[in-house]
Amino acid sequence: MTISTKKLVQIAGWGGLVVASTGFYLQSRLVDQVRNYDYYKTALKRLRTHPGAVYYLGEPIKDKSFKLTDTNNNFSDGKTARFRIPVSGPKDKGTYYFWAKKDDNQWIITKAELDISSKSDVALVIVKDTEVP
């Protein structure tokens, strides 16, 4: 029994679609898991209640999807975490960077900054660096 080239192309196309869809779905699930961690919720709460961030971005401030494959910016090992999150509001958009550490079973945001797209030369400090050099 022989299969035509057209049929093989169709099978490969559908297979590729299934694999890509599964990858996007799993990535989305992992990002949703991170969004439920305490350090992420705490960091976003700090951003959303910061007067400067509210002034520049407007309300509501929404976090966008981020890439977990970007391990230089998005990383957590259970004791420390650092993330680069795209955010937006009705007035502007930007990138929110935060660093956290776990201390006595509680996550503490040690540093957080907001880069605003329309003000590329300024970083708004949300949480001042509390790490001692």
N, C-alpha and C positions, 0 to 999 in steps of 0.2 A: 504494500500500500504506500503510495507516494502522496506527499502533501505539496500543494502548489506553493510557489514563492509568495503569492498574494496572501495565502492563508497563514504562512509563517510570519509575515510582516504584521498581520493583524494580531496574532498571538503575542508577538514580541511587544507590540504597541500597548495592548491591554495589560500585559505583565508589567511593563514599565510604569504604566499609570497606577497600578495597584501598589507597586513598590514605592513610588514617589508619594502617593497619598498616605500610605502607612508611615513613611518617614515624617511627613508634615504633621500627622496626627500625634505621633509619639513626641515630637519636639514640642508641640503645643501642650501636651499633658505634662511634660517635665517643667516647662515654664510656669504652668499653673501650680505645680507642686511648690516651686520656689516662691511663688507669690503668697503661699500660705505659711511660709516660715516666719518666725517671730522677727528676725532681723530685717526682713523685707518689709513687713507690715509697719514696724517701728520707724524704719527709714522713710517710708512714704508718708507716714503720719507727720513726721518732722517737716518734710517738704511742704505738705499741704497746709500746715499751720504756720509756716514762716511768712511774715508780712511781706518781705521783699519778693519771695517767689510768687505769692498771690498777686502782688502789684504788677510784676512783669508778665506773668503767664495768664492771669485771670483765674476765675473759678468756673467750673471744677477743673482741677489739675488731674490729668489722666496719664497713667503709665502705659507705654506701648510695649509690644513684644520685643524681646532681646534675644541674642544668639548665645546659647550655652556653649557653643563650640568656640567662642571667643574667650578662651581660658585666661588670657592676659588681663582681661577686664572683668570677667564674670566667673567667680570662683568662690567655693566654700569647702572647707575641710572639716566642719563640725566645731572648730575652735575659732577660726577667723573667716571673714567673708569680705569680698569686695565686688562691687557691681557697677556697671555702666548701663543706665536705663534711659531710653528715649522717653521724654515726657512732653505733654502739650496742654495748652489751655486755649481759651477763646482768643486771647490777645497775641500769643507767641508760642514758640516751642523751644525745646532745649534738650540738654543731656544732663542727667543727674548721676553723679558719682558718689558712692558711699562706701565706707569701710566700717566693719564691725568686728567685735571680738566677744567671745563668751567668757563671762566672769561669774563664778558661783551659780552656774545654771541659768544665767540671765544674759541676753544679748545686749550689748552696749554699742551704740553708734559712736565710733571714735572720731570720725571725720566725714563730712558731707559737703559737696559743692554742686552748684548748678551753673552750667554753661548755657547762656541764653543765645539762641541763634542770631538774633538781630544785633547783639552786642558781643561780637566775637572776641573783643579784647578784655572782657571782664568776666570773672568767675565770682558768682555770689556764694559767700560762705554760709552754709546752713548750720553746720556744726563745726566749730573750730577744732583743729587737730589737737586731741588730748593725749596722743602718744608722747612719751618722754623719750628723747633721743638717747 
